[in-house]
């Protein structure tokens, strides 16, 4: 028989011997963070998360301090035609 999602997650957590609780909020955080880390545009991640304000979605962006992703680099590449 098919187990409900919460039972399945609970059994995986027990087998992995971790004390970290996995709930809907942690799954949501992981989905948004992984999407942003994979290069999904902020606007698309905002829609995924159903956030009204992009600043809320930016909170999940672990690489926001990475200067390689700074907007100036993208603008320069666009202007240079690269």
PEZI-V403680 format. One record per backbone hydrogen bond with DSSP energy under -0.5 kcal/mol. NH is the residue of the N-H (numbers start at 0). CO is the residue of the C=O. E is the energy in kcal/mol with one decimal. If there is no record, write none. Layout:
# PEZI-V403680
nh: [NH & NH]
co: [CO & CO]
e: [E & E]
This chain:
# PEZI-V403680
nh: [7 & 8 & 9 & 10 & 11 & 12 & 13 & 14 & 15 & 16 & 16 & 17 & 22 & 26 & 27 & 28 & 29 & 30 & 31 & 32 & 33 & 34 & 35 & 36 & 37 & 38 & 39 & 44 & 45 & 46 & 47 & 48 & 49 & 49 & 50 & 55 & 56 & 57 & 58 & 59 & 60 & 61 & 63 & 65 & 66 & 68 & 69 & 72 & 73 & 74 & 75 & 76 & 77 & 78 & 79 & 80 & 80 & 81]
co: [3 & 4 & 5 & 6 & 7 & 8 & 9 & 10 & 11 & 12 & 13 & 12 & 20 & 22 & 23 & 24 & 25 & 26 & 27 & 28 & 29 & 30 & 31 & 32 & 33 & 35 & 34 & 40 & 41 & 42 & 43 & 44 & 45 & 46 & 45 & 52 & 52 & 53 & 54 & 56 & 57 & 59 & 60 & 62 & 64 & 65 & 66 & 69 & 69 & 70 & 71 & 72 & 73 & 74 & 75 & 76 & 77 & 76]
e: [-2.2 & -2.7 & -2.3 & -2.5 & -2.0 & -2.4 & -2.4 & -2.1 & -1.8 & -0.6 & -0.7 & -1.3 & -0.6 & -2.2 & -2.2 & -2.6 & -2.3 & -2.2 & -2.4 & -2.7 & -2.7 & -2.0 & -2.3 & -2.6 & -1.7 & -1.3 & -2.4 & -2.3 & -2.5 & -1.9 & -2.4 & -2.3 & -0.8 & -0.6 & -2.1 & -1.3 & -0.9 & -2.4 & -0.9 & -1.8 & -1.5 & -1.1 & -1.3 & -2.2 & -0.7 & -1.5 & -1.5 & -1.1 & -1.1 & -2.5 & -2.7 & -2.2 & -2.0 & -2.6 & -2.5 & -0.8 & -0.5 & -2.2]
